[in-house]
Amino acid sequence: MSLRPVPEGPLRQGYTTGACATACTKAALLALITQTPVQEVEITLPRGEKVTFRISVCTYSADKATCTTVKDAGDDPDVTHGATVGCTVSFNDTQEVRFLRGEGVGLVTLPGLAISVGEPAINPVPRKMMTDVVHFLTHRYSLNKGVNIEVFVVDGAEIAKKTLNSRIGILGGISILGTTGIVRPFSSSAYIASITQGIDVALANNCREIVINSGGRSENLLRKRFHHLPEFAFIQYGNWIGETLAKIRAVPLRQVNMGIMLGKAAKLAQGELDTHSGKSSWDKQFIYTMARDCGYSEDQCRPILELNMARRLTELFPFDEAEPFFRELAARCYAVCAPLIPDVQLQLLLIDANDAILTF
């Protein structure tokens, strides 16, 4: 879930695990029906685009067939890029499409997600894509049968350790995701979806107090401070503060504790709700003026204009809850956030580069 800089130049899009699983379902079902190998298949994505997938392995017998493909996430730094996604299909007598959990696919263990507890973590849109493929082929070949689809991901359990799946109760593997079938490079959609899912899981498990934070480092500190809260109460907002607050406003939370590093706080204080370096930068003049408004002298404030990073503000002002500068910085951040979540009790926690925390 770490954030990476966006490379220069045009970026190549890729395809979701859901699209890969759909391609494997179609290929495997074709192999099972025709008893011939399949090397590539064309599928239709939810918005109508037709895409051809290369099938890397295709095996079949009279009873079942298995096909795999290698996920290509394009230029997106996706943890599943290069993963082998596969499906094994077989017939059943129910005339239903049944989804089974194969190796490397997570199991849903907590309520609050779109998939019920006890089900494989295959999201609704990929399920529909695979179901549509099954219905198309069984109709085409006049088969009055149901189909079992077992989705698997090679080394999926290891890949899942690089995600926040366990936080929201998806255990033992990755999720089969995708709403459009397409991975758009460096898109915020996947991260924002994880924020929304995290909050939904907290609520579904009767948690009305959460801790939002920018990432792993700040969360590790805050977990010690809020040790009474379960793991799923901690939500990483990354750079998407605005989207996180919009979700919070729409749900019945009571208490939100917001941890924020100084670099992001300097941006948030001036009203920037997207703190990605490509979207906003800290305004030294704004911070200088804020310090002057707090009563600091020109000699104390002028060095602000020479700083290359906002986290170095602690070199000029003692990082202490009684220090006017940091009290004002927290107040400005609060003034930006509180009106966006008027029915929620908000507490701010500033975090410096030495892992000290100030509570306001």
Secondary structure, DSSP 8 states (H G I E B T S, - for coil): -------SS----EE-HHHHHHHHHHHHHHHHHH-S---EEEEE-TTS-EEEEE-SEEEE-SSEEEEEEE---TTS--TTTT-EEEEEEEEESSSSEEEEE-TTB-EE-STTSSS-TTSBSB-HHHHHHHHHHHHHHHHHTT---EEEEEEEETTHHHHHTTSSGGGGTEESSB-B--SSSEE-TT-SHHHHHHHHHHHHHHHHTT--EEEEESSHHHHHHHHHHTTTS-GGGEEE-TTBHHHHHHHHHTS---EEEEEEEHHHHHHHTTT-SB--TTT----HHHHHHHHHHTT--HHHHGGGGG-SSGGGGGGTS---TT-HHHHHHHHHHHHHHGGGSTTSEEEEEEE-TT--EEE-
